[in-house]
Structures are given as C-alpha cells and as structure tokens.
Amino acid sequence: MLAMKTKARWLRRARPRPFGFAPGGAHPLPERIGEAHGPGTTLSGIATVLGLRTPVRTMTVIYGDTVEPPAPAARIISDFHRDYQDRDLEQALLDAALEWRGQVETAGGGARATSDQAELRSETVDIFVSGTRRPVSMLVLTEFSAFQVRDEGVLVTVLARHMGRAFPEIVRLTDLEPMLVALEHPDREVIAAAFAEVRRRRVEQMRDQTWDRP
C-alpha cells in the first residue's frame, strides 16, 4: 500500500504523458497504471520523499482483466527514454502470452517452449494514432497480438489479448488522475494483482538464473 501511494506521488510530480486508448472509446475496462520507472528506483524514491521532480522513462497502462483468460486485455507501454527504445516486440509478445496464460508460475521454463512452438505470424493492419491512420506490422500468436509505433519521440508498444485487428484509437493521455487515485486507494483485487506481479518477477528471475547455469 505504501509503495503504491509513493508511486502515485512520484507520478503526480513527474507528470508523464503516456499513450493509451482514447478515453470514451471502445476498449476493455478497467484501465490502470502498471509499471513506471524513472532514472532508478532508489533515486526516484528519494526524490519523491524530498518533493523533487524526476522524469519517467517508461510507463505502462493496462486495460481489461489480465488474469481472466477469456477477457479482452491490453498493455500499452510508452518508452520515453532511449535506454528503453530497443524493446524487442517478439520477445515482449511471448512474455505477455506466458504471463496472461498463467503458465509462468506453474510450468517454469517449460512454458516458454510451449509458446515458442505456437505459430507466430505477421500481418499489416491500420490503426489510428492521435487522429492519423497508420499501417503497422502486427505480430499474432494465437489469441495474442502486438505492434509498435513511434510518435512524438516515444516508442509505443501495444500487447493485446482477444482484441483482433480493430484497435481503438491510441492517443497521448493527459489526465492520469483517476488512475492515480485508484493507485492510492486500491481494492483487494488490485492488491492481489500487485502481489502476483511480484511473484511473477521472482519466478522469472529464478528461471533465468537456472537457464544461465552451465
């Protein structure tokens, strides 16, 4: 709880403008803030305590119920800083598919092999970004899809489940306050999701350490 409130205070001071689905459009609900990183966790935390303003280098807005397999869901990642703008789309899609299928905790390294064996294909679709139609190359993996666009110096990565080819318009979000309030006053499901995310990261770290061993 305290960590989430601290993140909300930091984001208010940083005033990021991430990308997301156009408000009021047809997209899965609810929407919430996922990950947000600055120059460094420790530095950002100290700056928050001191009341200083530090930039956000990457930020994620999540749509839909990511833990309910049949439900549409999407994750829109805005990479503001060049250190994050080499994000590999194929790997990001594979990782999202593993997480959303709930296989990381149960299958460990074997889950990655299962996803790698699925058919990964590419197709061109038209999307709207800030009112402009743009063709993009979309990767599709069974019910999952992903694409990237660059706009206003930001690399935008969209990872989706059960959303097909017709995506709502993507725009720069100017009002994060409803999501910040929800971050400060989370319900039990949000808290459970936060703990699940921490557990997922630990499992991934253990898996990666196992793969790195000779």
Backbone bond lengths (Angstrom), bond angles and torsions (degrees), N, CA, C in turn:
res aa  C-N    CA-C-N  psi(-1)  N-CA   C-N-CA  omega(-1)  CA-C   N-CA-C  phi
1 M - - - 1.457 - - 1.524 111.38 -
2 L 1.349 117.24 -48.75 1.459 121.21 -179.33 1.523 111.17 -62.28
3 A 1.337 116.31 -40.94 1.464 120.00 179.75 1.524 111.06 -63.39
4 M 1.331 117.13 -37.98 1.463 120.52 -179.40 1.529 110.97 -70.13
5 K 1.323 116.69 -37.24 1.464 119.84 177.05 1.526 110.56 -67.54
6 T 1.338 116.30 -38.72 1.460 120.36 177.78 1.525 110.49 -63.50
7 K 1.341 116.97 -41.17 1.463 120.65 177.99 1.527 110.54 -62.46
8 A 1.332 117.39 -40.74 1.458 120.79 179.45 1.528 110.61 -62.95
9 R 1.334 118.00 -42.09 1.464 120.80 178.86 1.523 110.64 -63.84
10 W 1.338 116.31 -41.92 1.464 120.34 179.49 1.524 111.36 -62.95
11 L 1.327 116.55 -44.00 1.456 120.22 -178.72 1.528 111.62 -66.63
12 R 1.327 116.87 -34.77 1.460 118.81 176.51 1.527 110.95 -62.03
13 R 1.321 115.92 -40.88 1.466 119.11 -179.21 1.535 110.81 -72.88
14 A 1.320 115.90 -38.42 1.471 119.42 -177.00 1.524 111.99 -72.06
15 R 1.328 117.21 -29.70 1.466 123.30 178.99 1.536 112.87 52.61
16 P 1.320 117.52 55.24 1.472 119.21 177.75 1.517 111.12 -71.14
17 R 1.322 115.69 157.83 1.465 121.35 175.42 1.523 108.17 -124.39
18 P 1.327 116.78 77.85 1.470 119.96 -179.30 1.520 110.85 -74.61
19 F 1.311 115.60 167.90 1.461 120.98 174.86 1.525 109.14 -92.04
20 G 1.317 114.50 153.62 1.455 121.17 177.46 1.517 109.18 -166.00
21 F 1.318 117.25 -177.10 1.452 120.67 176.26 1.530 109.89 -71.77
22 A 1.328 116.06 144.20 1.462 120.58 -179.37 1.523 110.17 -57.34
23 P 1.342 117.62 128.27 1.467 120.37 179.06 1.523 111.32 -56.33
24 G 1.323 115.59 137.79 1.454 120.52 179.48 1.510 114.13 85.59
25 G 1.331 117.20 -5.21 1.454 120.24 179.41 1.519 111.63 -82.57
26 A 1.325 114.50 178.64 1.466 120.21 179.77 1.523 109.00 -85.58
27 H 1.307 116.01 100.06 1.460 120.21 178.09 1.526 108.63 -149.19
28 P 1.317 117.59 160.22 1.466 119.61 -179.11 1.525 111.57 -65.96
29 L 1.305 116.75 140.97 1.461 123.54 177.58 1.520 108.87 -113.46
30 P 1.313 120.97 159.29 1.462 125.91 -2.19 1.528 111.16 -84.13
31 E 1.332 115.48 172.33 1.448 121.21 176.01 1.527 107.72 -111.58
32 R 1.313 115.98 141.68 1.468 119.52 -179.53 1.524 109.52 -152.47
33 I 1.307 115.10 161.92 1.452 121.31 178.18 1.520 109.13 -81.61
34 G 1.320 115.51 130.58 1.451 120.42 176.08 1.515 109.32 -97.84
35 E 1.304 116.99 -115.61 1.456 120.56 -179.24 1.524 111.11 -81.33
36 A 1.328 115.62 149.01 1.460 121.95 173.16 1.520 107.34 -150.40
37 H 1.319 116.31 124.24 1.460 120.46 -177.72 1.513 110.73 -125.73
38 G 1.333 114.55 144.99 1.457 121.38 175.96 1.512 110.48 -111.72
39 P 1.334 118.08 -152.29 1.463 120.91 179.94 1.525 112.96 -59.28
40 G 1.322 116.32 -22.32 1.465 120.84 178.95 1.502 108.00 172.64
41 T 1.300 117.78 145.76 1.467 120.65 -175.52 1.514 111.87 -57.97
42 T 1.322 115.97 -46.94 1.463 119.59 -178.05 1.519 111.22 -65.16
43 L 1.331 116.55 -46.74 1.457 121.17 -179.11 1.522 111.15 -62.16
44 S 1.305 117.67 -43.94 1.456 121.32 179.62 1.529 110.65 -63.96
45 G 1.327 115.70 -40.11 1.462 119.80 178.99 1.513 112.47 -63.71
46 I 1.329 116.45 -44.44 1.465 120.23 178.31 1.520 110.29 -63.32
47 A 1.336 116.43 -43.29 1.466 120.70 179.51 1.524 111.13 -60.79
48 T 1.341 116.65 -37.94 1.459 120.42 179.17 1.512 110.62 -63.99
49 V 1.331 116.60 -44.68 1.463 120.58 179.55 1.522 110.92 -61.54
50 L 1.335 116.50 -39.10 1.464 121.27 -178.40 1.524 112.81 -81.41
51 G 1.316 116.84 -6.95 1.453 119.89 -179.33 1.512 113.78 80.14
52 L 1.337 117.73 19.91 1.454 121.59 -179.40 1.528 110.40 -90.03
53 R 1.315 115.56 163.94 1.460 121.30 -178.79 1.522 109.47 -106.63
54 T 1.316 117.59 121.45 1.461 122.70 176.43 1.524 108.79 -122.11
55 P 1.329 117.97 148.02 1.460 120.00 -175.07 1.523 112.79 -74.86
56 V 1.313 115.41 160.23 1.461 122.95 172.14 1.519 107.18 -100.22
57 R 1.319 116.90 126.62 1.464 120.51 -178.54 1.516 113.10 -94.10
58 T 1.311 116.38 -30.93 1.467 120.36 176.12 1.519 108.55 -150.64
59 M 1.333 115.99 143.66 1.466 120.07 -176.19 1.519 109.58 -150.09
60 T 1.323 115.45 144.28 1.459 121.63 -176.95 1.525 110.87 -123.11
61 V 1.331 115.86 133.58 1.460 121.33 172.28 1.525 107.27 -113.43
62 I 1.329 116.40 130.18 1.463 122.32 -174.73 1.521 109.87 -109.81
63 Y 1.319 115.49 135.58 1.467 121.96 179.11 1.527 109.47 -120.34
64 G 1.330 115.95 142.32 1.451 120.29 176.35 1.515 112.97 82.62
65 D 1.322 115.23 -176.36 1.465 123.32 -179.16 1.521 108.04 -99.91
66 T 1.324 116.21 100.84 1.464 119.96 -174.88 1.518 113.26 -74.24
67 V 1.335 118.04 -14.55 1.464 119.97 -178.82 1.530 112.30 -97.52
68 E 1.328 117.31 -0.90 1.465 121.05 178.66 1.522 108.61 -104.98
69 P 1.338 118.84 103.57 1.470 121.93 -171.08 1.529 115.77 -51.41
70 P 1.345 121.03 -41.02 1.477 118.45 -177.40 1.531 113.68 -77.03
71 A 1.325 118.38 -12.31 1.460 120.74 -170.97 1.527 111.90 -82.79
72 P 1.333 117.32 142.77 1.469 119.84 171.98 1.527 109.87 -64.13
73 A 1.310 116.16 144.04 1.464 120.40 179.63 1.518 108.42 -155.08
74 A 1.321 115.67 157.43 1.462 120.24 178.72 1.518 109.57 -151.90
75 R 1.311 114.26 150.89 1.458 122.11 175.82 1.527 106.72 -129.12
76 I 1.320 117.42 120.60 1.459 121.94 -179.75 1.524 108.60 -112.39
77 I 1.321 115.72 115.72 1.460 122.29 -175.94 1.524 109.07 -104.92
78 S 1.319 116.54 126.13 1.462 122.11 175.60 1.521 108.68 -107.18
79 D 1.314 116.31 114.60 1.463 121.47 177.50 1.523 108.23 -101.29
80 F 1.332 115.97 105.08 1.456 121.51 -176.45 1.527 112.56 -82.96
81 H 1.319 116.69 -29.83 1.473 121.90 -171.15 1.523 110.89 -105.54
82 R 1.322 116.04 145.98 1.473 120.52 -176.97 1.531 112.74 -60.25
83 D 1.325 117.85 -25.78 1.467 119.92 179.77 1.528 111.88 -63.64
84 Y 1.324 117.03 -19.92 1.466 120.98 -177.88 1.522 112.26 -107.90
85 Q 1.332 117.60 -2.74 1.451 119.42 -170.70 1.528 114.52 -90.07
86 D 1.328 116.13 21.66 1.459 120.48 170.12 1.533 110.05 -111.38
87 R 1.326 116.35 28.31 1.471 121.76 -176.74 1.529 109.80 -62.03
88 D 1.327 115.58 124.27 1.458 121.43 -178.61 1.527 109.40 -81.12
89 L 1.329 116.83 117.09 1.459 120.84 -173.87 1.523 112.07 -66.46
90 E 1.329 116.87 -43.69 1.469 119.47 -178.07 1.527 110.73 -62.55
91 Q 1.334 117.12 -44.65 1.461 119.91 -179.55 1.520 110.73 -66.55
92 A 1.345 116.53 -38.81 1.456 119.47 178.41 1.523 111.11 -62.11
93 L 1.338 116.94 -38.99 1.463 120.84 178.56 1.520 110.87 -66.59
94 L 1.325 117.11 -44.33 1.464 120.22 179.19 1.525 111.34 -61.61
95 D 1.336 116.05 -42.76 1.463 119.75 -179.77 1.523 111.38 -65.09
96 A 1.335 116.57 -40.82 1.468 120.01 178.83 1.522 110.89 -65.00
97 A 1.325 116.46 -40.83 1.467 119.88 179.17 1.527 110.84 -61.77
98 L 1.325 116.19 -41.83 1.464 119.54 178.73 1.521 111.24 -63.08
99 E 1.311 115.74 -44.74 1.463 119.55 -178.30 1.519 110.84 -65.47
100 W 1.324 117.52 -48.48 1.454 120.62 -175.37 1.525 112.07 -68.89
101 R 1.305 117.75 -25.45 1.467 119.30 175.66 1.526 111.86 -80.15
102 G 1.325 116.38 -8.20 1.453 119.50 179.24 1.504 113.18 70.74
103 Q 1.363 117.84 25.59 1.456 120.36 -175.19 1.527 113.28 -94.00
104 V 1.325 117.18 -15.50 1.465 118.77 -176.19 1.513 111.09 -61.78
105 E 1.354 115.73 -47.22 1.467 119.30 -176.90 1.520 112.64 -69.73
106 T 1.330 116.84 -33.51 1.454 119.68 -171.92 1.527 114.01 -92.85
107 A 1.345 116.39 -32.51 1.460 119.36 -172.92 1.514 114.31 -111.98
108 G 1.335 117.79 -11.75 1.462 119.87 179.41 1.503 111.92 57.44
109 G 1.325 116.81 -134.47 1.461 121.39 -176.51 1.509 113.64 -64.20
110 G 1.322 118.67 -25.84 1.446 120.72 -179.14 1.514 113.11 -64.71
111 A 1.352 116.94 -25.45 1.457 120.02 -178.96 1.522 111.23 -66.72
112 R 1.330 117.17 -36.68 1.454 119.93 179.88 1.531 110.50 -62.59
113 A 1.325 117.35 -40.53 1.454 119.87 179.65 1.528 111.06 -62.75
114 T 1.346 116.25 -38.04 1.462 120.06 179.42 1.515 111.08 -61.93
115 S 1.354 117.41 -45.24 1.459 120.66 -179.26 1.516 111.39 -68.74
116 D 1.348 116.49 -36.85 1.453 119.89 -179.23 1.532 111.39 -63.44
117 Q 1.338 117.12 -27.44 1.450 120.57 -177.42 1.529 111.91 -82.22
118 A 1.343 117.23 -16.55 1.460 119.97 178.85 1.523 109.58 -70.23
119 E 1.332 115.80 157.13 1.455 120.86 -177.73 1.525 110.57 -74.21
120 L 1.303 116.36 120.22 1.461 122.56 176.73 1.519 107.47 -107.06
121 R 1.329 117.21 119.00 1.454 120.17 -177.92 1.529 110.10 -128.50
122 S 1.329 114.91 165.45 1.459 120.89 -179.69 1.523 109.39 -123.03
123 E 1.316 116.73 140.23 1.452 121.83 175.98 1.525 109.22 -145.15
124 T 1.320 116.70 154.77 1.459 121.64 -179.29 1.527 109.89 -95.92
125 V 1.329 116.29 129.87 1.465 121.63 178.45 1.525 108.21 -132.35
126 D 1.310 115.88 159.76 1.465 122.00 176.36 1.526 109.16 -101.62
127 I 1.318 116.37 132.43 1.455 121.66 175.30 1.522 108.13 -129.37
128 F 1.316 116.03 163.97 1.461 121.01 176.23 1.528 108.87 -108.12
129 V 1.331 115.96 127.33 1.455 122.36 175.91 1.522 107.45 -122.26
130 S 1.325 115.55 113.60 1.470 121.59 -179.71 1.529 111.53 51.55
131 G 1.321 115.47 43.40 1.452 120.86 174.94 1.519 115.64 86.60
132 T 1.316 118.27 -2.15 1.462 121.71 -178.31 1.521 110.40 -112.09
133 R 1.340 116.07 129.94 1.461 120.16 177.51 1.529 109.46 -74.57
134 R 1.333 115.97 131.35 1.461 119.86 -179.09 1.521 110.28 -137.17
135 P 1.334 118.42 130.34 1.468 120.08 173.64 1.520 109.93 -76.73
136 V 1.309 116.38 137.42 1.468 120.73 178.32 1.526 109.01 -133.49
137 S 1.311 114.84 154.62 1.457 121.03 174.26 1.520 108.22 -91.26
138 M 1.330 115.73 114.78 1.462 121.16 -176.17 1.527 110.23 -103.12
139 L 1.324 115.95 131.98 1.459 121.35 172.48 1.523 108.62 -89.35
140 V 1.321 116.52 136.82 1.464 121.68 -178.52 1.524 109.15 -126.82
141 L 1.326 115.77 130.26 1.458 123.06 178.17 1.524 107.16 -132.87
142 T 1.330 116.72 98.52 1.479 122.97 -173.65 1.533 109.05 49.01
143 E 1.349 118.62 -116.42 1.473 120.29 -177.08 1.526 113.44 -86.77
144 F 1.320 117.05 3.13 1.459 121.36 -177.28 1.530 110.72 -105.85
145 S 1.333 115.49 151.04 1.455 120.15 178.84 1.525 109.59 -147.72
146 A 1.338 115.56 160.91 1.462 120.01 -178.11 1.518 109.91 -158.59
147 F 1.324 115.82 146.54 1.458 120.89 172.68 1.528 109.07 -154.76
148 Q 1.324 116.11 166.69 1.460 122.27 179.71 1.526 110.27 -132.58
149 V 1.322 115.19 146.97 1.459 121.78 171.60 1.526 108.08 -139.14
150 R 1.319 115.64 156.39 1.467 120.82 172.84 1.522 108.14 -113.29
151 D 1.331 115.17 132.19 1.449 119.23 -179.88 1.527 109.24 -151.22
152 E 1.316 116.33 129.63 1.464 122.12 178.77 1.527 112.02 53.83
153 G 1.330 116.29 39.51 1.453 120.43 178.18 1.517 115.15 76.44
154 V 1.322 117.35 10.05 1.467 122.17 -178.62 1.523 109.23 -114.28
155 L 1.334 116.30 134.87 1.461 120.84 171.42 1.525 107.62 -88.98
156 V 1.328 116.07 118.79 1.462 121.47 -178.16 1.520 108.53 -107.51
157 T 1.325 116.41 120.97 1.464 122.50 179.00 1.518 108.80 -112.71
158 V 1.322 116.33 124.00 1.463 121.44 -179.86 1.523 108.75 -111.98
159 L 1.325 115.88 120.65 1.463 123.18 176.60 1.522 106.94 -114.93
160 A 1.322 117.57 129.30 1.460 119.59 -172.84 1.522 111.87 -139.22
161 R 1.328 114.24 159.05 1.465 121.82 175.62 1.527 108.36 -134.67
162 H 1.330 116.16 131.31 1.470 122.42 178.07 1.528 112.42 57.49
163 M 1.343 117.56 39.72 1.463 119.13 179.29 1.522 112.53 -116.41
164 G 1.326 117.50 -5.79 1.454 119.78 175.17 1.514 113.93 63.73
165 R 1.337 115.84 -145.52 1.466 121.28 -176.02 1.528 112.98 -100.48
166 A 1.322 118.67 -18.30 1.467 121.86 -174.78 1.523 110.12 -94.64
167 F 1.332 116.50 96.74 1.456 120.78 -179.73 1.522 110.71 -96.11
168 P 1.336 117.44 143.92 1.465 119.59 172.63 1.526 110.35 -62.84
169 E 1.316 116.18 162.96 1.463 120.18 179.15 1.530 110.68 -63.09
170 I 1.334 115.49 142.33 1.459 121.91 178.21 1.520 108.82 -104.41
171 V 1.333 116.33 129.38 1.460 120.88 -176.70 1.528 109.78 -137.81
172 R 1.323 115.02 166.06 1.462 120.79 171.34 1.525 108.11 -75.25
173 L 1.329 117.22 127.53 1.466 121.36 -179.11 1.527 109.71 -85.19
174 T 1.322 116.21 128.84 1.461 120.15 -177.71 1.526 112.92 -107.05
175 D 1.326 118.13 -15.43 1.465 121.37 -178.68 1.525 109.85 -124.70
176 L 1.325 115.66 97.09 1.464 120.67 178.81 1.525 112.48 -94.72
177 E 1.326 117.07 -1.30 1.456 120.09 -172.31 1.533 113.54 -55.62
178 P 1.349 120.04 -44.77 1.468 118.06 178.95 1.529 112.66 -58.22
179 M 1.333 116.56 -38.50 1.464 119.59 179.23 1.525 111.49 -72.84
180 L 1.339 117.16 -32.50 1.470 120.49 177.78 1.520 110.82 -69.13
181 V 1.324 116.46 -39.65 1.466 120.22 176.80 1.527 110.18 -62.64
182 A 1.343 115.92 -42.60 1.467 119.68 178.22 1.517 111.21 -64.17
183 L 1.343 116.31 -31.73 1.464 120.33 178.12 1.524 110.59 -69.03
184 E 1.316 117.01 -36.30 1.467 121.53 -179.95 1.518 112.32 -75.66
185 H 1.328 116.91 -29.46 1.472 121.15 -176.92 1.529 109.11 -127.32
186 P 1.332 117.13 67.30 1.476 119.92 -175.94 1.522 112.21 -74.20
187 D 1.335 115.14 150.61 1.453 118.76 173.25 1.526 108.99 -87.75
188 R 1.297 116.89 179.03 1.466 121.06 -174.75 1.519 111.78 -62.76
189 E 1.332 116.39 -36.84 1.460 119.08 -179.40 1.524 111.44 -64.97
190 V 1.347 116.23 -38.42 1.463 119.64 178.75 1.519 110.37 -66.88
191 I 1.334 116.55 -41.65 1.463 120.13 178.12 1.524 110.57 -62.12
192 A 1.336 116.06 -43.82 1.465 119.95 178.34 1.518 110.82 -61.78
193 A 1.346 116.71 -39.23 1.462 120.66 178.60 1.525 110.94 -64.78
194 A 1.338 116.19 -37.33 1.462 120.07 179.42 1.527 110.57 -65.41
195 F 1.329 116.65 -43.53 1.459 119.55 177.25 1.528 111.25 -64.70
196 A 1.332 116.29 -37.82 1.460 119.78 178.08 1.521 111.11 -63.53
197 E 1.335 116.41 -36.58 1.463 120.25 178.85 1.526 110.79 -66.25
198 V 1.339 116.57 -41.64 1.464 120.18 177.31 1.527 110.19 -61.87
199 R 1.322 116.03 -43.37 1.459 120.12 179.25 1.527 110.96 -63.25
200 R 1.358 116.06 -40.66 1.464 119.92 179.17 1.513 111.23 -60.11
201 R 1.321 116.48 -44.03 1.465 120.02 -179.15 1.527 111.41 -63.40
202 R 1.327 115.82 -39.95 1.471 119.27 179.38 1.523 111.15 -64.74
203 V 1.337 115.73 -40.92 1.460 119.92 178.56 1.522 110.06 -63.84
204 E 1.331 117.12 -41.84 1.462 120.82 179.20 1.526 111.16 -63.79
205 Q 1.335 116.69 -40.84 1.461 120.23 178.20 1.517 110.86 -62.24
206 M 1.336 116.46 -43.73 1.464 120.55 178.83 1.524 110.67 -64.03
207 R 1.330 116.35 -40.11 1.459 121.29 179.56 1.515 110.44 -63.98
208 D 1.352 116.26 -46.05 1.470 120.45 -179.16 1.516 111.29 -64.24
209 Q 1.335 116.52 -38.48 1.464 119.81 178.69 1.523 110.48 -65.88
210 T 1.336 116.13 -35.49 1.471 119.79 178.03 1.513 111.12 -67.01
211 W 1.354 116.98 -41.69 1.469 120.89 179.87 1.523 111.55 -66.89
212 D 1.336 116.80 -30.36 1.464 120.10 -177.07 1.517 113.30 -76.55
213 R 1.317 116.83 -14.39 1.469 120.09 -179.12 1.534 109.61 -73.63
214 P 1.325 117.06 141.13 1.481 120.23 179.02 1.520 111.54 -68.88
